Amino acid sequence: MALVIKLSGRIFDDEELVLRYASVINKLPGKIGVVAGGGELARRYIAVARRGGASNTFQDLLGIYASRLNALLLISLLRDAYPRVPATLEEFLAAWGGHKVVVAGGFQPGQSTATVAALVAEAVGSPVLLNAANIDAVYSDDPRRNPNARRIPEMRYDEFEKILHSSALPGGYELMDVWSLSILRRNCITTYVFDGRRPDHIEAIARGENPGSRITC
């Protein structure tokens, strides 16, 4: 069975965490697609470019190349991974046929890596998308500002969309945007959102557990 994993770019800010993810991914059975975010490297470069008046397109390109560098780092730590970072969905699918693991970053300006992960999951026929995020689950409100925010272990995409539009969710754009949500919903792909600091949660999900939030149709 195909499996797609979205790794928050913040994971790549922690060297030990990257190594732990590589170890977990190396042990997984079947074919694995991974999409890496840009992390601190992307934020730093984009901030400088913005200060200098660079266009949004160039800022997006900086984020894309940062995410691809993170993807290449992970590739270097994996066994039987495609040795290059696909720049398009077509390149991803071409690599998918001959390797156990394919790792991508961003594809094009104006498109989040959340959308890339959704497109990849759709293209390879993965029934689930595992989102290693900056928070441990989806909440009804920002738990950093609202101590009464409710942790939601099970929800449907319609409910998640309402939370997403309210901008109450920290890191909401990274978790999922309207484009990624529509792709996942039209294919009825189940998304698991879990604490990105816990690579072992991938194995827990494989055992049928739900360590964070499960979003379904």
N, C-alpha and C positions, 0 to 999 in steps of 0.2 A: 504494500500500500504506500502511496505517495504521502509525504508529510511536508508541510511548509512551516517554517519558523521565522518570525519577525523579531530581530534583536534590536532593542533600543540602542541608539548611538552612545548613550551614557555607559553602556556595558564596556565599551572599548576605552573608556577613561580609566579602567581598572585592569591592570595587566594580569593579575591573578584570576580575575573573573573570566577574562577571555580564554585563558588556558583551561579553566574548568569547563567552560562551554564546549571547547574543542574536544575535551575528553568525553563529555556526555554524547556529543554528536557522533563521535567515532564509534560509540557502542550501539547506536540505534540501528535497528534492522530496516531493510527496505531502502527506497530512494528518498533523499532529503533535499529540499530546496530551502535556502536560507537567504533572507534579505537583511542587510545591515544598515543601520542609520548612521548619521554623520558625527554625532556626539560633540564634545568640546572643540575638537579640531574644526568642525564646520562652523560652530558658533563664533569662534575666534576670528576665522577668516572672513566670515560674513559681516561681523561687526566692523572690522577694518574697512572692508569694501563699502559698507554703508556710509561710514564717516567720510570716505573719500568721494562719495557721490556716484558710486557704481550703480548701474541699472539693476532692476529686480532680476532680469535674466542672468546677468553675471553673478549676482548673489546666489541664485539657484544653482548655477553651474559650480560654484565653489562648494556648495553643500553636496552636490552630486559627486564631485571628485573626492571629497573627504569620505563620503560613504563607501566609495569604491576602494579607497585605500584601506579602510577598516575591513572590507570584504576580502581584500588580498591578504591582509594579515591573518584572518581566520583560515583562508585557503592554505596558507603555509603550514598550518598546524593540523590539517586534516589528512586522513588517508583516502585515497581514491576520489579525490575532489578534482573537478575540472580546474586546470591550472590558471585559467584566465577569469577576469570578471566580465560577464556579459554586459553589454551596453544597451541592449534592446531585448524585448521579449522574444523576438525571433532568434537572437543569439543564445538566449537562455534555453529555448526549446531544442536548438541544434546540439547544445552541450548535454542536455538532459538524457538523450538516448544512449550515451556511451559512458556515463559516470554515475557513481553512487550519490555524490553530493555536488550540487551546483550552488555557488554563493554569488549573490548580486548586491549591488548598492542601488543608487538612483538610476533612473532611465532618462528622463527628460525634464527640462525646466517647467515649473508650474505643477509638478506631480510629486506628491509625497511618497516616501518609501512605504508608508502604509498602503497606498494605492498600488505600488509595485508588488507588494506581498499579496494583495488580493488578486491582482492580475495573474501572478504566478500560480497561486492556488487554483484559480479557475482553469488556467491553461493545462496544468498537469493533472487535473482531476482529483485534487486533494479534498477529502471530506471535512478536514479541519484545518484551522490556522492557529498556531500557537504564538501568542503575542507576549514576549518577555518585555514588560513595560517598566515605567518609572514608579508605578504604584502597585500595591499588592492585589488590587481588585478594582472593580467599578463601584463608585459610591454615588449616592443620591445628590451629594453636594461635595464641595472641596473639604475634605476632612482636616486640612491644615487650618482652615478658617472657621469651620463649623464642627464643634465637638459632637453634635447630634447627627452628623451625616450618617446615613444608613448604608452599610456594606451590602451589596446585592450579589449573592452567589449565582443566581439564575435569572436570566432576563431574555426578552425577545428583542429583535432589532428595532422594532417600533419604539419600545421603551428606551432603548439606548439612544436612538435618534433624538428623542426629546431632551435627554441629558446633554447630548452633544451640542444641540442648538442653544441650550441655555448657557453654554460656556462655563458650566459649574465644575467641569472635570479638569483637574490639573493635567497638563500635557495632553489635552484632548485631541489636538491636531495630530500628535504623534501616534496616539492610540488608534485613531480612525478618523477619517474625514468623510464628507458626504459621498465622494467618489468611491472610496474603498468600501464604505457601507453598502452602497447600491450594488457593487459587484458581488460582495459576499452574500447579500440578501437574495439576489436574483438566482444564485446558484445554491442557496440554502446551505452554505458552508458554515459549520459551527466554529465560532471563535472562542478561544480560551485566553483570558487576560490574567497574567500572574506576575508576581514579583520578579523583576529581572535580575535581582541579586541572588536568586535561588535556581541555578541550573538544574538541580535535582527535581524541580517541579515538572520538568519535561518527562522524566521517568515516571513521576507520580500520575501524570495525565495518561501516559501510555498504559498504566495499570487500571485506568478507569476512575481515578480520583479527580476532584475539582479543587485545587488549592487556591483558586482566586475567583474569577467570574466566568461563567459559561454563557455565551450569547448565541441564541438559536432563532430560527424563523418562527 
